Amino acid sequence: MFDVIVGGGRIIHGSGNPRYAADIGVRRERIAVIGTLSSKSPATAIDAQDHVVCPGFIDMHSHSDLMPLAEPRHDPKIRQAVTTELLGAGYTHAAGNHSSHDFITRTAPWFV
């Protein structure tokens, strides 16, 4: 039994291969199976027909440093499938202190 089945989506997984239609079976918060799962009964079913299903994107060049402070959920990025974001590349509004500054100057003096 699956906890969740995401059914009928167009899967793009970043390998460079063309997208394809399939179901995704999730068990204990991990993808367990990708394939045809229409005969299975999950605890939760998500209809992904006419949608793309893909891994979360990583935004390595972001200007969103203030957004987590102003809008912690950061919905615009989530709606774009960004699940990881690099903040503070150069200057940041993120909380820091003298010891964090010392750590950066010791480990990456070119960065300061």
C-alpha positions, 0 to 999 in steps of 0.5 A: 500500500502507498501513502500517496499516489500522484497519478497520471502526471507528465514526469520530467526528472532532469535526465534529459530524456523526454517526458512521459506519463506515469504514476508515482507511488510514495511510501513513508515520504519517499518515492517507492515506484514510478509506473502504472499504479491505477489498480492500487488504492493509496491513503491519498490520491493526487490527480496530476492529469495535465500537470508536470511532475518533477523534482524541486528546482534549485535557484543558485542565483537568487535575490530573495534575501528579504523574502523569508523574513517578510513571507516565510512560506515564500509562495511565489518560489514554491509555485515555481517548484523551487525547493532550494535557494542559495541566499546571501551570495555577497551581501545578505540580510540574514541574521548573523553575528561576530562569530559567523563573520569570523568563521567566514573570514577564516574559511573563505577570506576571498568572500569578505 
